């Protein structure tokens, strides 16, 4: 027969091992989540920057559309490229 203190000690060892395993697993998932969130943050920052450039280009386009049609064509191409980039980034975030 096993004595009561031995059973209590074995139970305590098992509980401690379980607790350590749970904490290790939680830390792993928390670290992974933090890494993913940092990546999303970087993408959102880039998207915000691109959107600000796009807004600036639209403002310039509105102000100078009548002055120079050649420059307007270049701005329209750049605007189209930026819109495609924003759409691609938004699709990646979804």
RAKA-V385070 format. One record per backbone hydrogen bond with DSSP energy under -1.0 kcal/mol. CO is the residue of the C=O (numbers start at 1). NH is the residue of the N-H. E is the energy in kcal/mol with one decimal. If there is no record, write none. Layout:
BEGIN
co = {CO;CO}
nh = {NH;NH}
e = {E;E}
END
This chain:
BEGIN
co = {3;4;5;6;7;8;9;10;11;12;13;14;15;16;17;18;19;20;21;22;23;24;25;26;27;28;29;30;31;32;33;34;35;36;37;38;39;40;41;42;43;44;45;46;47;48;49;50;51;52;53;54;55;56;57;58;59;60;64;68;69;70;71;72;73;74;75;76;77;78;79;80;81;82;83;84;85;86;87;88;89;90}
nh = {7;8;9;10;11;12;13;14;15;16;17;18;19;20;21;22;23;24;25;26;27;28;29;30;31;32;33;34;35;36;37;38;39;40;41;42;43;44;45;46;47;48;49;50;51;52;53;54;55;56;57;58;59;60;61;62;63;64;68;72;73;74;75;76;77;78;79;80;81;82;83;84;85;86;87;88;89;90;91;92;93;94}
e = {-1.8;-2.3;-2.4;-2.6;-2.3;-2.2;-2.3;-2.2;-2.4;-2.5;-2.4;-2.3;-2.4;-2.4;-2.2;-2.5;-2.5;-2.4;-2.2;-2.6;-2.3;-2.1;-2.3;-2.5;-2.6;-2.2;-2.4;-2.4;-2.2;-2.2;-2.6;-2.3;-1.8;-2.3;-2.5;-2.1;-2.2;-2.7;-2.3;-2.3;-2.6;-2.6;-2.3;-2.5;-2.4;-2.3;-2.2;-2.3;-2.6;-2.3;-2.5;-2.4;-2.2;-2.5;-2.8;-2.6;-2.0;-2.3;-1.3;-1.6;-1.9;-1.6;-2.3;-2.6;-2.1;-2.4;-2.7;-2.5;-2.4;-2.5;-2.5;-2.1;-2.2;-2.9;-2.5;-2.4;-2.6;-2.6;-2.2;-2.0;-1.6;-1.2}
END
